[in-house]
Amino acid sequence: MDEPTLFDTGRDTRPRGRNPLTTPRRTDCRPTTNWQPDEHLITAAQAGQLHIRNLSNEDRSWVVAGLTARGHTAEDTAHMLRCSLRLIKQIRANPMTAVSLYAQSIAVEYETARLQAKTTKRAHQYELEDLRMTAERYKKQRDDLIDQLAAQARRAEAKA
């Protein structure tokens, strides 16, 4: 029975594919969830209210990128998140951190430009109000001079 026949090609003719009885199941096939950045995490980290071990990988990347975009050094970030400098450097090397840093750098630039525009607008409003007050003061001085001249003219007419 085990001897080859004329029709035996030497190939295995069993169906190919995953045999559920002999192939182990993959446990890392979790459904992906939509992650959303939380801006409050960065504020909490700056206040020292955050510990890195309580964060997911995505949140770690977001916080480290946010602190970096705001000018904090790796040492400062490690101190704020109560972790090692080495871990911060590893997180900074993560591609998601690079993407987060790019997004947050743009956000920081936008916020800086918005604040500059707001400051410029306030300065112009202050300058405009100062010019209005100066114009009012000059008008009052002009009116006072006109009143003085009119009074002098009346006195001169009364004497004459």
HELIX and SHEET records of a PDB file:
HELIX    1   1 GLU A   39  GLN A   46  1                                   8    
HELIX    2   2 ILE A   52  ASN A   54  5                                   3    
HELIX    3   3 ASN A   57  ALA A   69  1                                  13    
HELIX    4   4 ALA A   74  LEU A   81  1                                   8    
HELIX    5   5 LEU A   85  ARG A   92  1                                   8    
HELIX    6   6 PRO A   95  LYS A  159  1                                  65    
END                                                                             
